[in-house]
């Protein structure tokens, strides 16, 4: 089971801090998220970067087999 953690605008679009998934790929997991604002969530996924067990990727075909945590990081200002 993989935990998806949502930050900033992603958290606002999804409506929760985290959820779990058994999806085989990042794309499958993202598509299955029951978002509070589905239209915003769909648009936002294209702009996010993802930390898959601490490794940054934008490749949504990334396998989640054996992955513990994915952080969903939308673009944001500041440091």
Buried (B, 14 or more C-beta within 10 A) or exposed (E): EBEBBBBBBBBBBBEEEBBEBEBEBBBBBBEEBEBEEEEBBBEBBEEBEBBBEEEEEEEBEBEBEEBEEBBBBBEEEEE
